[in-house]
Amino acid sequence: MENITGHILAVFMGFFAIMNPIANTPVFLGLTANDTPEQRKRVAAKALLTTVVIIVVFCLLGKMIFELFGITLPAFRITGGILVALIGYQMLHGNQSNVHQTTSEDQKNTMESALSVAVTPLAIPILGGPGTIATAMNYASTGGVVEIVVTIGAFSGLCLITYGFFIFGQRLVTFLGSGGLSVITRLMGLILAVIGVQMLIGGVTGAIEMAR
């Protein structure tokens, strides 16, 4: 029993370190700065639910998916890095990325436009990025059914905690006001750009190692 508890805790902490809900809360606030509280709740729920589905799929079928499409983790990391860096660059200049910006054609469908950010870039690649997927595949592939169940269960628990962080962040939004949110948006843009570059470097490094 102690061994199982220790294993669950180890898996949970591994996911916590790679997904880091504390650090991602300001990112969430920056990406949903123009949304209503109800929209933020739905964005958070959809993003985390999507992330859980992604991790479950890769825990069960990860190796098969990569082999089927001829995808390597370095290639996935490079693509995700470029996407995150571009989003961060636009946020750094005080603009919303086209990925989640509401255009004039979207004004009549505000909720739908707000929810679009839940899948990209929140679920992919910020929450369910290459690092999270690689961690899940690593834990799930170390044994049999027990390891898969523990991996999925630990990650689902972390997502519930992350949802709490995201929703609690609404109070911070109210406290900071528009000026504070502008600063957060630019700061998070810088952080996202750096994260994207780091992911890109990791992908290039992995590709070089594979080519040797």
C-alpha positions, 0 to 999 in steps of 0.5 A, a space after each residue: 500500500 505504501 509503495 502504491 501511495 508513493 508511486 502515485 505521489 511521485 507521478 503526481 509531483 512529476 506532472 505538477 512540475 512539468 505542467 506547473 499550474 501556479 505558473 500557468 495561472 497568470 498565463 490563463 489570466 492574460 489569455 482571457 483578459 477580455 472575457 467575462 467570469 462565466 467565459 473564463 470558467 468555461 474556457 478553463 473547464 474546456 481547456 482542462 477537459 481537452 488536456 485530460 482527453 489528450 493525455 488519456 489518448 497518448 497514455 493508451 495509444 501514444 506510441 501507435 499514434 507517433 509510429 502511424 504518422 511518422 511523428 517524432 517528439 522533437 518534431 512535435 516540440 519544434 512545432 509547439 515551440 514556434 506556435 507558443 513563441 508567435 503567440 507570446 510575441 504578439 502578446 508582448 506588443 500588447 496585441 492578442 494573437 490571431 489564434 484567440 483574437 475576436 474578429 468583427 465576424 465573431 462579435 455575434 458569437 462571443 462565447 464561441 470565440 472565447 472558447 477557441 482559446 481553450 483548445 489552442 493555445 491553452 490545452 495545446 501546447 501550454 497545458 498538454 504540450 510535448 513535455 506533458 505528453 512525454 511525461 505521461 507516455 513515460 509513466 504509462 509505458 513503465 508497466 501494465 494497467 496499474 501504471 496507466 490507471 495511476 498516470 491518468 488518475 494523477 493527471 486528472 487530479 492535477 487538472 482539478 487543482 489547476 481549475 481551482 487555480 484558474 478560477 481563483 485568478 478571477 479575483 486577481 483580475 478584478 483587483 488589478 484592473 485594465 492597467 494591471 492586466 495590460 502589464 500581465 499580458 505583456 509580461 506573460 507574452 514575454 514568458 510565453 515567447 521564452 517558453 516557446 524558444 525553449 521548446 524549440 531548442 529542446 526540439 532541435 537538440 532532440 532532432 540532432 541527437 536522433 540524427 547521430 
